[in-house]
């Protein structure tokens, strides 16, 4: 009985190893169906032992793959451990830092003692609205610096007119909130004492006297020539 010679080649397409008789000219890959000329491809050494088909991978063939997978797993474990360790140190460093408390600077109140006042029966929100309306008129009347010379008749006439304008506004506010003029003045004193309007007061004068003390006019930006 004649012995049939075999040869071993890898599929050029998928690299699957095939063992077939040497007499075959063309071989079809059982895995991917690719057909190639067996004469044009270099054959592999015939490693069949005891009639085993070399198509079946041996344990030695899988060993490099297993070693590579193990190395990759170790590298991943080391990377994850490093990230966890770094996060622990980061959290610890953040927690160990002292908490900084923000300090908000507040403008100093002028060293001026305001007259005492009585809190009238209106709600605080209404008292603040009344005071805000008063401040809006006061800025354009009794607190308005004037370019006219002190003591001159035109200036005196203008001062009287501005004061009358403010008085009419106070009467209007008293009627609006159904309170007396005295109550309106108490609200004004309360607003001044509690700095409901913290802006600097003007340097205006009436009858040659300052309306507000110099401490309350710090920061006023109008020209000092206007009084």
C-alpha angles and dihedrals in degrees: 000000000000117000114233114227118225134197133198125225137166120237107256089218106046100006093235109157117241131186116203140152114288090232093071114102098190127034129196118212111237091208105049103008094240115154121210140170107260091202093061096050123078110244122232122235110276103250098173112137123191092353095302116153110244088215086081107081114235126223090257090059092055094046097085090049092051092048091049092050090049092051092050091049091051091049091050092049091050091049093050091047091051092051092050092048091049092050091051092052091046093052091046093051092049093049092048093056115099116250111248116219115214113235114210115203114225122197113258115248114238116260093249126125111224122209116267117261142195123233107235126212097268120106115259093247090056092045090053092049090051091049092048091053090049092051092052092056095039092058091058098040126029094010096048112112111232129214093211121106117265114262095012117137093240090053094048091051091050093048091052092049093050092048091051090051091054092046091054090051091052090052090050092051091048090054093044093055095032094239135119128265088250089056090051090053090050090054090050091051090047092051092048093048093049096042095238083162107039096179117117116266121238127260091239121144132202122199087358095302129106116253092213131023117260091252090066092049098058108129095024108148103196120108114277089224090073114077 
